[in-house]
């Protein structure tokens, strides 16, 4: 290749990763005909087919396997230099990011994320969705989802196509209203035998499995079961029901000190809150930019 063309090399590397013209187009936010045209130019430059269609995939030739390491390294160095410019409008990015997270994660991450983006004046839209854990990888692979944030144990255990980075470790606590009749006079103990709970049963995260173990170990009495945490502050503040809830969220809800928060001593009581994204897009500049923004502002490991 006589002259280094950044866009040509990006297409080359993306096609090597995805083995698909369609996925390459989605990854680079260009049209499929544009990808085909750039591939044609690459073939002329190298005097080689580079990729051959086989069983529905674009399989690399021997020459492609030989030159891809150096080309990927070139892309990484260029994008690293771009990312080192700092938080400004010249950084590579896309206008719309799609993130899946639970209602709890939304209450924790979205307000500060909105403040960051508002202060930056960048033209970026965040679309938050809620997907089941078994829907996340395929949507990321197809370019329909950029990130997942939260406690997703199934993704860690069963999926080798995703990259995850731990943001922080959390744990569950018991939250009751201030003045609850089952709280001792000195305020440091609760009569658990008489306590009734609001239980949250959701398949969005791995919370339910941990909560069920805690409920069983402490023999808690569940009075009502709901799928989301969003109603629990009102329920707990106006009744004698308690709720088992992540500590980070309990602290957010307790802004006016209207609740009492008690630690739960249990071997299963641990939550890893992580950022997930697909290996196909680990070198995508837009994904790298948002990933770094999230890690810089929310990682406390």
Secondary structure, DSSP 8 states (H G I E B T S, - for coil): --S--HHHHHHHHHHHHH--HHHHHHHHTS-HHHHHHHHHHHHHHHTS--EEEETTEEEE-HHHHHHHHHHHHHHHHHHHHHHTT-SSTTS---SEEEEE--HHHHHHHHHHHHHHHHHHT---EEEEE---HHHHHHHHHTTS--EEEE--HHHHHH-SSEEEEEEEEE-EEEEEETT-TTB-TTSS-B-GGG-EEEEE--SSSSHHHHHHHHHHHHT-EEEEEES-STTHHHHHHHSS-EEEEEHHHHHHHTTTS-EEEEE---TT--EEEEEEEEGGGTT-HHHHHHHHHHHHHH---
